């Protein structure tokens, strides 16, 4: 499955890309699987996603939990934790 990933704030800064389109292996089914897969793509991904439990994710512009399936996703946004204010 090919998906468009968009990175925000310090996730973008650490990975060094605003967005990219990647082909995912069939074993990547959930958001959690995606984050684990991305961590294996290189040191910059490992650094950006070293604490995956705090990373927020949106599928097709809707925030989702890490156990959410990514089937049918056209766009996946990856964000740092959000703070109030």
C-alpha positions in Angstrom: 0.0 0.0 0.0 1.3 3.4 -0.9 0.6 6.3 1.5 1.4 10.0 1.8 3.0 10.9 5.1 3.0 14.4 6.4 5.3 15.4 9.3 4.7 18.3 11.7 6.7 20.4 14.1 9.8 18.7 15.7 8.9 15.4 14.0 9.4 17.1 10.7 12.6 18.8 11.9 14.1 15.5 13.1 13.2 13.5 10.0 14.2 16.4 7.7 11.2 16.1 5.5 7.8 17.9 5.3 6.2 14.9 3.6 6.9 11.8 1.6 5.1 9.0 -0.2 6.1 5.5 0.8 5.2 2.0 -0.1 4.3 0.1 3.1 4.7 -3.7 3.5 1.6 -5.7 4.0 2.6 -6.3 7.6 1.9 -2.7 8.4 -1.8 -2.7 9.4 -2.2 -0.3 12.3 -0.8 3.1 13.3 1.4 1.4 15.8 2.8 -0.9 13.0 3.5 2.2 10.9 5.5 3.9 13.6 7.5 0.8 14.3 8.2 0.5 10.5 9.2 4.1 10.2 11.7 3.8 13.1 13.5 1.2 11.1 14.0 3.5 8.0 17.1 5.3 9.4 18.6 7.2 12.3 16.6 10.4 11.7 13.3 8.4 11.9 14.6 6.6 15.0 15.4 9.9 16.7 12.0 11.5 15.7 10.0 8.5 16.9 12.0 7.3 19.8 9.0 7.7 22.1 6.2 6.5 19.8 3.5 6.5 22.5 3.6 10.3 22.7 3.4 10.8 18.9 -0.1 11.8 17.6 -1.4 10.5 14.3 -4.2 11.7 12.0 -5.6 9.6 9.2 -7.3 11.6 6.4 -7.2 14.6 8.8 -8.9 12.8 11.7 -6.9 12.1 14.9 -6.8 8.4 15.7 -5.4 6.0 18.3 -2.4 3.8 17.7 -4.5 0.7 17.4 -6.5 2.2 14.5 -6.1 0.4 11.1 -4.5 2.4 8.3 -6.5 0.6 5.6 -7.8 3.1 3.1 -5.6 5.9 4.3 -4.8 8.5 1.7 -2.9 10.8 4.0 -1.3 10.2 7.4 -0.1 13.1 9.5 2.4 12.5 12.3 2.6 15.1 15.1 4.4 15.6 18.4 2.2 15.7 21.5 0.0 18.7 21.7 0.0 21.1 24.6 -2.8 23.3 25.7 -2.8 27.0 26.2 
